[in-house]
Amino acid sequence: MIPPDIAPAVPEIFLAATSLLLLLLGVSQRGGEGSGRVVGWLGVVALVITLFLMRTTTGPRAEAFGGLFVTDGFAVFMKAIILAGSAFTILISAEYNQKRRVDRFEFPVLILFATVGMMAMVSANNLISLYVGLELQSLALYVLAAFRRDNQKSSEAGLKYFVLGALSSGMLLYGASLIY
């Protein structure tokens, strides 16, 4: 039985827990040959299950965590687009990662964590919950920007993205503090 206070957040909780399990699966395989493909396909399956959960657990409008998290028709629509885009990204990146010899299990896991952050931002009903979703998404995408560790341009891109992201996060927090 799911407590009614967290029922609207079940898809996000499921996707976050599945991401952690896939991370443990990838580590247990010790990054062996083909571990990126296995974790990638399991990540796509997790995204499809999350889409199914989202369609079955949400009503017309539901609030969770004391009103900090709201799910309505628009949120469900946007989350469906985010889930489909994430699944598509994992599928089309598999061949590219294999060609570039960066086919590691961390890639789909990072996309799943970024997806959880995006879904949390869509349902945010408060500036603090919006910020938490933004940071969850951003931290995963910082690592994805610098994913090719042996490439100097990739490391530079990740560092620049991190610095600009930290600056914009600081400005967002400053604006939120002025509002509060």
C-alpha positions, 0 to 999 in steps of 0.5 A, a space after each residue: 500500500 502506497 501512502 497517499 502523500 507520496 503516491 504522485 511521486 511513485 514514478 520518480 521514486 521508482 526511476 531513482 531506485 532503478 537507477 541506483 540498482 543499475 549502477 550497482 549492476 554495472 559495478 558488479 560486472 566490473 565494467 566488463 565488455 558489453 556492460 554498457 549495452 546491458 545497462 542501457 537496455 535495462 534503462 530503457 525498460 525502466 523508462 517504459 515501466 516508469 511511463 506506465 507507472 506514471 499513467 496508472 498512479 496519477 489522477 487529474 491533480 495530485 499533491 505530494 510532500 505537503 504541496 511541494 510536488 504537484 502532478 496534473 495533466 500537463 505534468 504527465 504530458 511533459 514527463 511522457 515527453 521527457 521519458 520518451 526523449 531519454 529512452 531515445 537518447 539511450 538507444 541512439 547513443 549506444 552505437 556512437 559510444 561503441 564506435 568511440 570506445 566509451 561504451 561504459 555502463 555509467 552513461 545510461 545511468 547518468 541519463 536516468 538520473 538526469 531524467 529524474 531531475 527533469 521530472 522533479 522540475 516539471 512537478 515542482 510547486 516550490 522554488 526549493 523543489 525546483 532547485 533540487 530537481 535542477 541540481 539533480 539534472 545538472 550534476 548528471 549532465 556535467 559528468 556527461 559533458 566530460 564523459 570522454 576523459 581521455 579527450 581534452 576538449 571533453 574535459 574542457 567542456 565539462 569544466 566550462 559547463 560546471 562553472 556556468 552552471 554554478 554561476 546560474 545556480 547561484 543567481 537562481 538561489 539569490 533570486 529565490 532568496 529575494 522572493 522569500 
